[in-house]
Structure formats: structure tokens, C-alpha cells
Amino acid sequence: MLPWLQSYQTNLSTLVANNNLAHAMLFTGPLGIGKTTLANWLISSLLCTNSVKPCGQCKSCLLHQAGNHADFLLVDTTNTSVGVDAVRQITLFMQSTAQQQQNKLVLLANAERLTEAAANALLKTLEEPPKNGYLLLLSPYPARLSATLLSRLQHWPLAAQFDGRAQHWLEQHSNRAVPDFLLRYCSGGPLQALKMLESGKADDIATSLGVLEQFFSDKITLQDTVKPLLASEQVSLMLGFYLRQSYLPRLLQHNAERLPLAHQHYMRWCRDEQNILGQNKSLALSALLTELRRLRH
């Protein structure tokens, strides 16, 4: 188990052993925190037929590992929304008789993608959950779920990781140097940070952040700033991160009254970046950076 999830694992193990586990649970936390890892471990524990859970050796464990367990349903959430048909599938599955042992498990990732109609349909299942049925929902964006749905779920928020333990884990699992900013950039999700590290995206972001720092320190020209930034796949995310971490704290210290203007310029640029088709991206970014630098002086 991932080191920062061990305390959650211990608590869940106790609940399973004492038959006190809630029948509908919601795991939340930033992308890359390990929600799926923890949920799959819990599912394995509830499907296992041996005393040590999960044993990894019984027929039930082997079926689950092979992805062929008849008492486990993984809901397809790859589309932009999860509709009523998926909830009907969940309801029918939960009402059927378990084939291997007493428990039936459903895993619904990206729960924030439930349509309003699907969420309302799911409420009916949650109001009268079967005794042997467990529904696990995962979401990095719980605020997008309806208050009524949230009230029917036992919430397990997994804390973002920014400390030395997560940094050490990254260093152990990659042969690349781990930038100091990476966990903060990934909102405390070590698995997401590792993915960016191994793909080389962390290096690209580090380069872009360095370019911005040079620009706002008047060390390079606007042209030499815009070109490498536009080559980045995540220019809006990266620029927003730099503003929060470096630009705005300095502006707060020296020109606090200009904070609303800086925020307004950035939000307008983000809106136009998303909504204006055929926008001259170089010109728009140049205008934003010029205005932000002017506010600094």
C-alpha cells in the first residue's frame, strides 16, 4: 500500500473485521492521491473468502485479479457523462444474488460525471442498499456532486501530500531529479507527480517557470518568453501556478491594491483562451504578460 494511505487502510480493515463498513462510500482527494488503489484493495478485501483479507490466493482473489469476478462491477466512466443506463446496470447488479460469496461490489470512478437524472436514480439504490452490497464512488471533485447524493455517502477524504515522505517516495520511484515545486503543482497527488516526472512534462514545466521568472525579472524579452510558453501543453495551468506561487505573493507585498486587476486580467485571458475560436494565442498571451509586468512596477 502507498505509504500515505496506510492509515486509511488500517481504519478500513478494522471496519471490515467488525462488519461496520458503510454500504455506500465516497473516496475523494486530488488526482494521483491513490483513490483507485485504496478502493481496489478494499474491494479485494470484501471479495476474499479467507480470514486474512485480501489473501491474494483464494479463488475469489484470483478471479478479481484476472478481472473476471462475477460479484464485482466496474462502471464505465470513460465518457464525459455517466447516465441513467449506467445506474440501472448498478441497480440490477446489486439486486442479483452473489455467485462466489456473500458480497457484491460496485466501483464508480469519476462520480462527478453523473448526470442529474443518473444521480437521482442512484439515490433510490442508496436509500435501501442490499445487505451484502457495497458501492464505492471516487471523485477528485466532490463539490460537483449534489448535496442530496453526498448525504447518502460516507465520505473518505484522502489528504493531499506535500511533505517529505511523499517527496522521498517520488525519489525512490524515479531516477529523475524531483523538482521542489512538483507536488504543489500536482495539488499533492504523488502518483500524478510521478507520471509527469516520467513523461518529461515536469522538466518542461520547470523550464517554463524559469522563463516566466526571467521575464518578470526583466532579464529576457517578451518575444523570448511567449514562444516557449506557447509550446507548453499546459500553458494556462502552468501560468496560473506561477502566478499563485510567485507573482501574486510579491504583488501582495509591494502593490497589494493591484491584486484584483491582476486576477481580472488572468481570468479574462483564461476565458478567451477557452471560448474564442481562432484566437491569436501569441498576441493574447503577449498582452496578458505585458499587463501583468506593468502592474509589478
Residue pairs with C-beta under 8 A, 6 or more apart in sequence:
1 9
1 37
1 38
1 41
2 34
2 37
2 169
2 190
2 191
3 165
3 169
4 33
4 34
4 159
4 161
4 165
4 166
4 169
4 190
5 34
5 37
5 38
5 158
8 38
8 156
8 158
9 38
9 41
12 21
12 38
12 42
12 45
13 45
13 53
14 20
15 21
15 22
16 42
16 45
16 46
16 53
21 46
21 134
22 153
22 154
23 129
23 130
23 133
23 134
23 135
24 126
24 129
24 134
24 135
24 137
24 152
24 153
24 154
25 134
25 135
25 136
25 137
25 153
25 154
25 155
25 156
26 111
26 137
26 138
26 139
26 142
26 145
26 150
26 153
26 154
26 155
26 156
27 35
27 38
27 39
27 136
27 137
27 138
27 139
27 156
27 158
28 35
28 138
28 139
28 140
28 142
28 155
28 156
28 157
28 158
29 35
29 140
29 157
29 158
29 159
29 160
29 189
30 140
30 160
30 186
30 187
30 188
30 189
30 192
31 140
31 186
31 187
31 189
31 192
32 186
32 189
32 190
32 191
32 192
32 193
32 194
32 195
33 140
33 158
33 159
33 160
33 161
33 188
33 189
33 190
33 191
34 158
34 190
34 191
35 109
35 138
35 140
35 158
36 109
36 138
37 191
38 158
39 107
39 136
39 138
40 107
41 54
42 136
43 64
43 72
43 105
43 107
43 134
43 136
44 53
44 54
44 56
44 61
44 64
45 53
45 54
46 53
46 103
46 105
46 134
47 54
47 60
47 61
47 63
47 64
47 69
47 71
47 72
47 100
47 101
47 103
47 105
48 54
48 55
48 58
48 60
48 61
49 58
49 59
49 60
49 61
49 100
49 101
50 57
50 58
50 61
54 61
55 61
56 65
59 100
60 69
60 71
60 100
60 101
63 69
63 70
63 100
64 72
69 100
70 99
70 100
71 98
71 99
71 100
71 101
71 103
71 104
71 105
72 104
72 105
72 106
72 107
73 89
73 90
73 93
73 104
73 105
73 106
73 107
74 107
75 82
75 86
75 89
75 90
75 106
75 107
75 108
75 109
76 86
77 86
77 108
77 109
77 110
77 111
77 113
79 113
80 113
81 113
81 114
81 115
81 118
82 108
82 110
82 111
82 113
82 114
82 115
82 118
83 115
83 117
83 118
84 115
84 117
84 118
84 121
86 108
86 118
87 114
87 118
87 121
87 122
87 125
88 121
90 106
90 108
90 122
90 125
90 135
91 121
91 124
91 125
93 104
93 106
94 104
94 106
94 125
94 129
94 130
94 133
94 135
95 130
96 104
98 104
98 132
102 132
103 132
103 133
103 134
104 130
104 132
104 133
104 134
105 133
105 134
105 136
106 133
106 134
106 135
106 136
107 136
107 138
108 135
108 136
108 137
108 138
109 137
109 138
109 139
110 138
110 139
111 137
111 138
111 139
111 145
112 139
112 140
112 141
112 142
112 144
112 145
114 122
114 145
114 149
116 146
119 145
119 146
119 148
119 149
122 149
123 148
123 149
123 152
125 135
126 135
126 149
126 152
126 153
127 152
129 135
137 153
139 145
142 150
142 155
142 157
159 188
160 187
160 188
160 189
161 183
161 188
161 189
161 190
162 183
162 184
162 188
166 183
166 188
166 190
166 193
167 178
167 183
169 190
170 178
170 182
170 183
170 190
170 193
170 194
170 197
171 178
173 194
174 194
174 197
174 198
176 197
176 198
176 202
176 203
178 193
178 197
178 202
179 202
179 205
179 206
181 205
181 206
181 209
181 241
181 245
182 193
182 196
182 197
182 202
183 189
183 190
183 193
184 241
184 245
185 193
185 196
185 205
185 238
185 241
186 192
186 193
186 196
193 202
196 202
196 205
201 233
201 234
204 232
204 233
205 232
205 234
205 238
207 228
208 228
208 229
208 232
208 235
208 238
208 242
209 238
209 241
209 242
211 220
211 224
211 225
211 228
211 229
212 225
212 229
212 239
212 242
212 246
212 247
213 242
213 246
214 220
214 225
215 222
215 225
215 289
215 293
216 246
216 247
216 292
216 293
216 296
222 286
222 289
222 290
225 289
226 282
226 285
226 286
226 289
227 282
229 235
229 238
229 239
229 285
230 281
230 282
230 285
232 238
235 285
236 270
236 273
239 266
240 266
240 270
243 262
243 266
243 292
247 262
247 292
247 296
248 259
248 262
248 263
250 296
251 258
251 259
251 262
251 295
251 296
252 259
254 296
255 295
255 296
258 295
261 295
262 292
262 295
265 288
265 291
265 292
265 295
266 288
266 292
269 284
269 285
269 287
269 288
272 279
272 284
273 279
273 281
273 284
